[in-house]
Structures are given as C-alpha cells and as structure tokens.
Amino acid sequence: MSSSDQQLEPQAVRPLEVLYCQICTFPPEYCEFGSSLTRCKEWLQGESPQLFEKYYSDEALQSKIGTLSLEAQAKLEKDTAKKEAKAEAKADAALKKKMASQVSIKRIERNKRKHVTAIHGLEAFDIDLKKAAKFLAQKFATGASVTKNAQGQDEIVVQGDVSDDVLELLEGGAGPLKGVPADNVVIVEEKKKKAAE
C-alpha cells in the first residue's frame, strides 16, 4: 500500500453522548414540552448545572421569551402550570387506584383431588403476566399460563394447589412479583359445583 492510501482511511467517529432527563425521559432542551417541567428543572440543576444555565437561566429564558408579548407570556405560564397540575392529579389518581386494587388468589377444584390456582389482579401493579407465569411455572415445576377469566380479564392459572406458596412469594416480592403490598392480597377457595343428578 502506498502512503496516500493509508491517509484516506476514515477515522473512527466516536458516538455522541446525549443526556436524557430522568423525570420525563426527553433531552433537557425538550423538557419544556413534557408535563413536569419544574421537577425536570430541579433534576437538571442537580445533575448538570452547565446545561441548566444554558437552557433555564434568567438570560436564556429572557432570550426565548423576549419576542413574546406580555399577554402571551402570561398565557404560557398559565398553561404550563395547568399542565403540571393535571399531570400531578393523574399520577395521584393512578397511585390511589393502584393502592385500592386487590390481588385474588383462588384455589379451584378441578376434579376430586386435582386443583388449579388462579391469580387475578396483578396487572394493576404493573407486573408482566407472561413473565410472572413463566416464573411461577419454573418455581413450582408445573404448568402455568395467562388466560382470560369469565369477566374477560387476564389471570394466571397455575396447575396444582400452590395458593399459600404464591402468597408467600407475593409478600416476599420474589422475581417479577415485586411491588404488590401484602395488604392487597386475598386468598379465595372455590369448589366445583356438583352436577344435578
């Protein structure tokens, strides 16, 4: 190879490192379009003071707002406050709904000696039902699947009478079953109805 061929080899381009906000998951310059601007500003000020000065210092804000009229500035501030209040109310409502939700563990009699355990209500606690079913199947060495119950809601059905063991796993927060308060778990026993003779 000649020396001119060696000079033409491209230099390795280093990847660009982008900082993402831990609150709204946008880059810091786009946090203003999210629903929690004040929390994003607090996070950015602690994480990267240089970027905070670049985007949210008084001079930067004045240069951005300088072209707006006073009425437009007031409207912008009002809209931002309304958006943040709405996002906080939504988060509070979701938390209340989550805390009011119940997980029911049913022991259902299939035949005279055979049982299945149905676990319903885990989706309210952001638990992936397929991963939880796989975890329970491995844990108890039985079959487990995600099915729809009579109400049309998803539930996990585990072969065998493992209701007490599932309760212990939920209370311990094992594997993908983390995040369920022990007070929200109820065990229900359901027997198969005898056929009319």
C-alpha positions as YAML, in Angstrom:
chain: A
units: angstrom
residues:
- id: 1
  name: MET
  ca: [0.00, 0.00, 0.00]
- id: 2
  name: SER
  ca: [1.16, 3.47, -0.73]
- id: 3
  name: SER
  ca: [1.23, 6.25, 1.86]
- id: 4
  name: SER
  ca: [-1.68, 8.08, 0.16]
- id: 5
  name: ASP
  ca: [-3.96, 5.03, 0.67]
- id: 6
  name: GLN
  ca: [-3.16, 4.97, 4.38]
- id: 7
  name: GLN
  ca: [-4.13, 8.61, 4.80]
- id: 8
  name: LEU
  ca: [-7.56, 8.03, 3.21]
- id: 9
  name: GLU
  ca: [-8.68, 5.54, 5.86]
- id: 10
  name: PRO
  ca: [-11.59, 7.06, 7.79]
- id: 11
  name: GLN
  ca: [-11.11, 7.96, 11.39]
- id: 12
  name: ALA
  ca: [-13.38, 6.19, 13.88]
- id: 13
  name: VAL
  ca: [-16.21, 8.53, 14.82]
- id: 14
  name: ARG
  ca: [-16.98, 8.49, 18.49]
- id: 15
  name: PRO
  ca: [-20.69, 8.16, 19.34]
- id: 16
  name: LEU
  ca: [-22.39, 11.28, 20.60]
- id: 17
  name: GLU
  ca: [-23.34, 11.10, 24.26]
- id: 18
  name: VAL
  ca: [-26.81, 12.51, 24.94]
- id: 19
  name: LEU
  ca: [-28.08, 13.27, 28.43]
- id: 20
  name: TYR
  ca: [-31.71, 12.28, 28.97]
- id: 21
  name: CYS
  ca: [-33.90, 13.66, 31.74]
- id: 22
  name: GLN
  ca: [-34.67, 11.06, 34.41]
- id: 23
  name: ILE
  ca: [-38.11, 12.61, 35.02]
- id: 24
  name: CYS
  ca: [-39.67, 12.97, 31.55]
- id: 25
  name: THR
  ca: [-37.11, 10.92, 29.51]
- id: 26
  name: PHE
  ca: [-36.66, 13.78, 26.96]
- id: 27
  name: PRO
  ca: [-33.34, 15.50, 26.31]
- id: 28
  name: PRO
  ca: [-33.07, 18.55, 28.65]
- id: 29
  name: GLU
  ca: [-33.74, 21.07, 25.87]
- id: 30
  name: TYR
  ca: [-37.14, 19.41, 25.26]
- id: 31
  name: CYS
  ca: [-38.26, 19.09, 28.92]
- id: 32
  name: GLU
  ca: [-40.49, 22.14, 28.45]
- id: 33
  name: PHE
  ca: [-42.75, 20.02, 26.23]
- id: 34
  name: GLY
  ca: [-43.21, 17.40, 28.95]
- id: 35
  name: SER
  ca: [-45.76, 17.51, 31.72]
- id: 36
  name: SER
  ca: [-43.41, 18.05, 34.68]
- id: 37
  name: LEU
  ca: [-41.15, 20.98, 33.82]
- id: 38
  name: THR
  ca: [-40.43, 22.13, 37.40]
- id: 39
  name: ARG
  ca: [-39.31, 18.66, 38.53]
- id: 40
  name: CYS
  ca: [-37.21, 18.38, 35.35]
- id: 41
  name: LYS
  ca: [-35.54, 21.72, 36.13]
- id: 42
  name: GLU
  ca: [-34.73, 20.60, 39.69]
- id: 43
  name: TRP
  ca: [-33.24, 17.34, 38.40]
- id: 44
  name: LEU
  ca: [-31.18, 19.12, 35.71]
- id: 45
  name: GLN
  ca: [-29.85, 21.67, 38.19]
- id: 46
  name: GLY
  ca: [-28.52, 18.87, 40.40]
- id: 47
  name: GLU
  ca: [-27.30, 16.66, 37.54]
- id: 48
  name: SER
  ca: [-25.73, 19.16, 35.14]
- id: 49
  name: PRO
  ca: [-25.52, 22.80, 36.28]
- id: 50
  name: GLN
  ca: [-23.88, 23.86, 32.98]
- id: 51
  name: LEU
  ca: [-26.84, 22.65, 30.92]
- id: 52
  name: PHE
  ca: [-29.25, 24.20, 33.41]
- id: 53
  name: GLU
  ca: [-27.56, 27.57, 32.93]
- id: 54
  name: LYS
  ca: [-27.64, 27.12, 29.16]
- id: 55
  name: TYR
  ca: [-31.37, 26.34, 28.94]
- id: 56
  name: TYR
  ca: [-33.09, 27.70, 32.07]
- id: 57
  name: SER
  ca: [-31.02, 30.60, 33.42]
- id: 58
  name: ASP
  ca: [-32.70, 34.02, 33.51]
- id: 59
  name: GLU
  ca: [-30.75, 35.20, 30.46]
- id: 60
  name: ALA
  ca: [-31.67, 32.10, 28.42]
- id: 61
  name: LEU
  ca: [-35.33, 32.41, 29.36]
- id: 62
  name: GLN
  ca: [-35.39, 36.12, 28.54]
- id: 63
  name: SER
  ca: [-33.87, 35.47, 25.13]
- id: 64
  name: LYS
  ca: [-36.53, 32.84, 24.44]
- id: 65
  name: ILE
  ca: [-39.45, 34.88, 25.76]
- id: 66
  name: GLY
  ca: [-38.18, 38.26, 24.56]
- id: 67
  name: THR
  ca: [-40.18, 38.03, 21.35]
- id: 68
  name: LEU
  ca: [-43.46, 37.23, 23.14]
- id: 69
  name: SER
  ca: [-45.91, 39.86, 24.26]
- id: 70
  name: LEU
  ca: [-46.85, 40.18, 27.93]
- id: 71
  name: GLU
  ca: [-50.22, 38.50, 27.32]
- id: 72
  name: ALA
  ca: [-48.55, 35.59, 25.55]
- id: 73
  name: GLN
  ca: [-46.04, 35.21, 28.41]
- id: 74
  name: ALA
  ca: [-48.84, 35.15, 30.99]
- id: 75
  name: LYS
  ca: [-50.78, 32.61, 28.92]
- id: 76
  name: LEU
  ca: [-47.70, 30.43, 28.51]
- id: 77
  name: GLU
  ca: [-47.03, 30.41, 32.27]
- id: 78
  name: LYS
  ca: [-50.69, 29.67, 33.00]
- id: 79
  name: ASP
  ca: [-50.76, 26.78, 30.50]
- id: 80
  name: THR
  ca: [-47.57, 25.31, 31.95]
- id: 81
  name: ALA
  ca: [-48.94, 25.45, 35.50]
- id: 82
  name: LYS
  ca: [-52.21, 23.87, 34.35]
- id: 83
  name: LYS
  ca: [-50.37, 21.08, 32.53]
- id: 84
  name: GLU
  ca: [-48.22, 20.31, 35.59]
- id: 85
  name: ALA
  ca: [-51.26, 20.27, 37.91]
- id: 86
  name: LYS
  ca: [-53.07, 17.91, 35.54]
- id: 87
  name: ALA
  ca: [-50.07, 15.55, 35.38]
- id: 88
  name: GLU
  ca: [-49.78, 15.50, 39.19]
- id: 89
  name: ALA
  ca: [-53.51, 14.80, 39.57]
- id: 90
  name: LYS
  ca: [-53.24, 11.96, 37.06]
- id: 91
  name: ALA
  ca: [-50.27, 10.45, 38.91]
- id: 92
  name: ASP
  ca: [-52.14, 10.71, 42.24]
- id: 93
  name: ALA
  ca: [-55.24, 9.06, 40.76]
- id: 94
  name: ALA
  ca: [-53.12, 6.22, 39.35]
- id: 95
  name: LEU
  ca: [-51.47, 5.71, 42.74]
- id: 96
  name: LYS
  ca: [-54.84, 5.65, 44.54]
- id: 97
  name: LYS
  ca: [-56.21, 3.16, 42.02]
- id: 98
  name: LYS
  ca: [-53.13, 1.00, 42.45]
- id: 99
  name: MET
  ca: [-53.45, 1.01, 46.24]
- id: 100
  name: ALA
  ca: [-57.18, 0.19, 46.06]
- id: 101
  name: SER
  ca: [-56.62, -2.77, 43.71]
- id: 102
  name: GLN
  ca: [-56.68, -6.28, 45.09]
- id: 103
  name: VAL
  ca: [-54.89, -9.43, 44.01]
- id: 104
  name: SER
  ca: [-57.03, -12.52, 44.50]
- id: 105
  name: ILE
  ca: [-55.55, -15.99, 44.66]
- id: 106
  name: LYS
  ca: [-58.23, -18.63, 44.01]
- id: 107
  name: ARG
  ca: [-57.84, -22.32, 44.72]
- id: 108
  name: ILE
  ca: [-60.20, -24.01, 42.25]
- id: 109
  name: GLU
  ca: [-61.10, -27.70, 42.50]
- id: 110
  name: ARG
  ca: [-60.90, -29.37, 39.08]
- id: 111
  name: ASN
  ca: [-61.59, -32.99, 39.93]
- id: 112
  name: LYS
  ca: [-61.90, -34.67, 43.29]
- id: 113
  name: ARG
  ca: [-58.20, -34.39, 44.08]
- id: 114
  name: LYS
  ca: [-56.90, -32.05, 41.42]
- id: 115
  name: HIS
  ca: [-56.70, -28.28, 41.89]
- id: 116
  name: VAL
  ca: [-55.58, -25.22, 39.97]
- id: 117
  name: THR
  ca: [-54.61, -21.85, 41.38]
- id: 118
  name: ALA
  ca: [-55.83, -18.70, 39.61]
- id: 119
  name: ILE
  ca: [-54.13, -15.36, 40.36]
- id: 120
  name: HIS
  ca: [-56.06, -12.27, 39.30]
- id: 121
  name: GLY
  ca: [-55.32, -8.54, 39.65]
- id: 122
  name: LEU
  ca: [-51.54, -8.44, 39.16]
- id: 123
  name: GLU
  ca: [-51.77, -6.16, 36.10]
- id: 124
  name: ALA
  ca: [-52.84, -3.26, 38.35]
- id: 125
  name: PHE
  ca: [-49.35, -3.34, 39.90]
- id: 126
  name: ASP
  ca: [-47.53, -3.19, 36.53]
- id: 127
  name: ILE
  ca: [-46.48, -6.84, 36.62]
- id: 128
  name: ASP
  ca: [-45.90, -8.54, 33.27]
- id: 129
  name: LEU
  ca: [-48.25, -11.53, 33.46]
- id: 130
  name: LYS
  ca: [-46.33, -13.67, 30.95]
- id: 131
  name: LYS
  ca: [-43.07, -13.24, 32.84]
- id: 132
  name: ALA
  ca: [-44.82, -13.92, 36.15]
- id: 133
  name: ALA
  ca: [-46.47, -17.08, 34.74]
- id: 134
  name: LYS
  ca: [-43.11, -18.33, 33.47]
- id: 135
  name: PHE
  ca: [-41.52, -17.57, 36.86]
- id: 136
  name: LEU
  ca: [-44.27, -19.46, 38.74]
- id: 137
  name: ALA
  ca: [-44.06, -22.42, 36.34]
- id: 138
  name: GLN
  ca: [-40.31, -22.68, 36.96]
- id: 139
  name: LYS
  ca: [-40.66, -22.15, 40.68]
- id: 140
  name: PHE
  ca: [-43.28, -24.86, 41.21]
- id: 141
  name: ALA
  ca: [-42.27, -27.16, 38.31]
- id: 142
  name: THR
  ca: [-45.84, -27.14, 36.97]
- id: 143
  name: GLY
  ca: [-47.74, -25.68, 34.06]
- id: 144
  name: ALA
  ca: [-48.73, -22.01, 34.25]
- id: 145
  name: SER
  ca: [-50.43, -19.84, 31.66]
- id: 146
  name: VAL
  ca: [-52.12, -16.48, 31.19]
- id: 147
  name: THR
  ca: [-55.82, -16.87, 30.35]
- id: 148
  name: LYS
  ca: [-58.95, -14.75, 30.35]
- id: 149
  name: ASN
  ca: [-61.43, -15.37, 33.17]
- id: 150
  name: ALA
  ca: [-65.25, -15.24, 32.95]
- id: 151
  name: GLN
  ca: [-65.18, -11.41, 33.31]
- id: 152
  name: GLY
  ca: [-62.79, -11.15, 30.35]
- id: 153
  name: GLN
  ca: [-59.79, -10.08, 32.45]
- id: 154
  name: ASP
  ca: [-56.36, -11.70, 32.32]
- id: 155
  name: GLU
  ca: [-55.31, -14.05, 35.09]
- id: 156
  name: ILE
  ca: [-52.52, -16.54, 35.69]
- id: 157
  name: VAL
  ca: [-53.59, -20.18, 36.08]
- id: 158
  name: VAL
  ca: [-51.07, -22.48, 37.80]
- id: 159
  name: GLN
  ca: [-51.63, -26.22, 37.97]
- id: 160
  name: GLY
  ca: [-51.76, -27.58, 41.50]
- id: 161
  name: ASP
  ca: [-52.67, -26.22, 44.90]
- id: 162
  name: VAL
  ca: [-49.94, -23.61, 45.34]
- id: 163
  name: SER
  ca: [-52.04, -20.75, 46.73]
- id: 164
  name: ASP
  ca: [-50.14, -20.49, 50.03]
- id: 165
  name: ASP
  ca: [-46.79, -20.60, 48.24]
- id: 166
  name: VAL
  ca: [-47.91, -17.88, 45.80]
- id: 167
  name: LEU
  ca: [-49.00, -15.74, 48.78]
- id: 168
  name: GLU
  ca: [-45.52, -16.13, 50.32]
- id: 169
  name: LEU
  ca: [-43.87, -15.19, 47.01]
- id: 170
  name: LEU
  ca: [-46.07, -12.09, 46.66]
- id: 171
  name: GLU
  ca: [-45.35, -11.00, 50.23]
- id: 172
  name: GLY
  ca: [-41.62, -11.59, 49.70]
- id: 173
  name: GLY
  ca: [-41.59, -9.77, 46.35]
- id: 174
  name: ALA
  ca: [-39.77, -12.58, 44.56]
- id: 175
  name: GLY
  ca: [-38.76, -12.27, 40.92]
- id: 176
  name: PRO
  ca: [-41.23, -10.37, 38.73]
- id: 177
  name: LEU
  ca: [-43.80, -10.27, 41.56]
- id: 178
  name: LYS
  ca: [-42.26, -7.19, 43.21]
- id: 179
  name: GLY
  ca: [-44.37, -4.21, 44.17]
- id: 180
  name: VAL
  ca: [-47.56, -5.84, 45.49]
- id: 181
  name: PRO
  ca: [-48.46, -4.73, 49.05]
- id: 182
  name: ALA
  ca: [-49.24, -7.70, 51.31]
- id: 183
  name: ASP
  ca: [-52.46, -6.00, 52.49]
- id: 184
  name: ASN
  ca: [-53.87, -6.11, 48.94]
- id: 185
  name: VAL
  ca: [-53.64, -9.92, 48.58]
- id: 186
  name: VAL
  ca: [-56.68, -12.14, 49.30]
- id: 187
  name: ILE
  ca: [-56.97, -15.95, 49.15]
- id: 188
  name: VAL
  ca: [-60.32, -17.33, 47.95]
- id: 189
  name: GLU
  ca: [-61.30, -21.02, 47.84]
- id: 190
  name: GLU
  ca: [-63.73, -22.09, 45.16]
- id: 191
  name: LYS
  ca: [-65.15, -25.62, 44.97]
- id: 192
  name: LYS
  ca: [-66.51, -27.18, 41.84]
- id: 193
  name: LYS
  ca: [-70.29, -27.38, 41.87]
- id: 194
  name: LYS
  ca: [-71.70, -30.90, 41.81]
- id: 195
  name: ALA
  ca: [-73.78, -31.74, 38.77]
- id: 196
  name: ALA
  ca: [-77.50, -32.23, 39.41]
- id: 197
  name: GLU
  ca: [-78.37, -35.91, 39.44]
...
